[in-house]
Every structure is written in structure tokens, then in C-alpha cells.
């Protein structure tokens, strides 16, 4: 997309503009009526359109073509030309999204100034799109645990289709990264990925944000749905979308078109929809805060994104990825993770999931000493130096038990933590804790610890019957 399309019903004008622009090094195409113009645009969107307002013997006039271009190719600048010096026409064209207006007979120098400025705008828009797409492809999926591999397997199955996907999972677990992965590996990868933060938009503004608006003062202001045309619209935390907006989104999904706020024209869009939520939408439906019809439209392919605690094996790999990323983007030190730090991170509680891990890594890199591997004592909740470093602090409940009971409670909790840290892998757990595999099995049985499958991995828990008996 690097040429200029010239649309004018007068052959002499078309050829004159084309010759002038080609002498300046621009590539051009020409069209003498609306049908030829639309065919050229649909074959390959140009970098810029020079468009006559009045087109004889055409189904569409210049304003109609302008509206269609702004709907289907909003990033293509359009320069309007007309022999009818009417300021109202100029204002109408600008309000419909035209880049500029030139009156016939035009001054060649003035024409070239406008064309160069419009082409620079086109170049910047293409670069911006390219950077956005590059950012999407950098949203890599990081991990190697069984739960992670199961997730990626499900995502890979939906990348090549247009099916609507509903991603579920706790806050911070990486639902948007999963959505971007689907987009980056789909046929729409070169088109926009637009996020709608349903929880972050004021309910009263949601429809303007989504559908855009038309006003006499400001003309057409496209919304997020138009920006996502041809690509993906991602409804982040869709449960927070206002009920009134839900019914209108439902209509968009059915008709693939809508009206801007304050407008009369139908805007057609081609979208793939991906949604996410950390809430139970069935409960929201029962409470009357979420439309059941919309739920069924969005929940075509449900995919559960595992929490960080379900994929503890991936924590060192994720942490190292964040360290490298922050080194490249912020200049923070490129440090490795010591074995003690890895072990402690894999046993910590992560209510904020991957987002919390990323924040912790950033904090350690900012406050650390910049030298050597990250040590366990640098992580939050640990003590640096002094006698506390080698001292175990007992919880109140543990301190009240007899020695035998306290030892069993500690062993149970310790082994539960280690098994879950290694994704239920008994051999790796036995190696780490320094026991024979058979001895570990006997110890787990005596303590009432069993393993079960969950999210593609094995996790450990206390046998409920034995726990109740105690």
C-alpha cells in the first residue's frame, strides 16, 4: 500500500494530477467513476486517495465513496477536490473524515504540499499499525508445565477459526496474553487487536467508546468497534459491561453492523470477538446483571486459563523472561535467579498470579544491588542478615501442638508444597527432598496426601476422610 489513487470523471484532470505526482516520484492509479474506484480500493487499499466530489454517470458521488472508505479503510487519507467552490461541501467532507479539501482550478505547488503532508500521515499510520502488530507478536506464551501445555494446545485449536472465545480465570493469570496469542497466530494477525476495558469505562460513556459518535461540531468520531474492523475486538472483564450496552453488542454480533451515537448511517464491521472474565457468568445471569443470550453468543469456545499456583513449574522461566524484558525496555539489571530464590518463589502464595510475579521481579530489580544472582533473602517476606535468617518462626496453631502432631503437620504441609511446586511429579519431588521414591510414597500415604489431575497437571491435597478422622 504505497500508491495514490486518483478518482475524477474528467480524463484530463486525472492524467494531469497523475503526471505531476509521478514526476515527483509517486506511483499512481486512476479511476473515472465510482465502480472503478471501489474496485481499485478493494483490490488493494492505496496509501492515499485524491477524490473528486462530483462524479458524472456514477452510482456514488465523492461523499458516498468517502464514507465507504472511512468505514472500511479508516487509515487511508482522502484529499477532496472540486470545481464547485462551496465552503459547505468542504466542511461536509472534513466532517466525514476527509484529510483536506482543494478547490479547482488548483495550484500545483499547493496540491503537492497537501499530497506530501497526507502521504506522511499515511506513512505514520502504517508505522503505528506495524508497531502495534509487533507488540502483539511479542506477547509470547511462556511456560513448559503440563497445565501450560494443555492451555496452548487449546489455544492452537482456535487460532485458525473465527469462533468466538471466552477466556476464564482469576485476575492476573494472563487472559489477555492468551487472547493476543490467538490473534497473533490467526489469519487476522496483520489486522488490529483492540481491547475494550469493560471495567475501566464509565457506564454512561460505554456506547460512545464502542460505537463512536457523530456531532455537527466534530463530525465523525470512530469508536473501538470501527478501529477493530477486520481484526479482533477483545472484551476484557466482559461481566462489567453495562446491561443496556449488552443488548446492543448482541445486535452487532448478529448483524455485524451498528449506528454511531447521534448518527443515522449503518456502519458495517468484520470482527472476531474474544472475551474474558474472572467471575461466574452463570451467577451474573441469575442476578440479572448479564444477558443470557449474549453469554451464549460469546461462550462458543470456553477456555480456562490456569492460575500461577496451578503452574508453579513455570515460575522460574516466567521470572527470567520478565528480567530480560525489563532489561531491554527499562535498562534494569540482567540478573539470574539463584536456586534458593527459585525454590522460594515456587512455594510462595500468588493471589495476583502472573501479574503479581511480574511486579515482584520489577521490585527486586529496582531495589536490588545490581550484582550477582537474585537471592531468596531479597524476596518480600524474608529477612536479610542477623539471627532471623536461620530461624523458623512457628505459626500460633503449630506452636500449640505436641511435638509428634507438629512434626506431622509440618511434614504434610512441606510435602504438599513441594509436590505442587513440581507439578505432581513424585520423582522430582523425591530427588529434591532427598528421599527414595518408594519411601516418599509411604510417607505421603501415612500423612494422607494424595495427588489428582487438575488443569492438565497433577496436584496434591490432603485426603478428606483422613483429615476428618483426625
Secondary structure, DSSP 8 states (H G I E B T S, - for coil): ---EEEE-S-HHHHHHHHHHHHHTT--EEEESSHHHHHHHHHHS--SEEEEES--TT-SS-HHHHHHHHHHH-TTSEEEEEESS--HHHHHHHHHTT-SEEEESS--HHHHHHHHHHHHHHHHHHHHHHHHHHHHHHT------SHHHHHHHHHHHHHHTS---EEEE--TTSSHHHHHHHHHHTSTTTTS-EEEEETTTS-GGGHHHHHH-EEETTTEEE--HHHHTTTSEEEEETGGGS-HHHHHHHHHHHHHSEEE-BT--SEEE---EEEEEESS-HHHHHHHTSS-HHHHHHH-SEEEE---GGGGGGGHHHHHHHHHHHHHHHH------B-HHHHHHHHHS--TTHHHHHHHHHHHHHHHS-SSSSB-GGGSTT---SSGGGG-----HHHHTS-HHHHHHHHHHHHHHHHHHHTTT-HHHHHHHHT--HHHHHHHHHHHTEEEEEETTEEEEEE-HHHHHH-
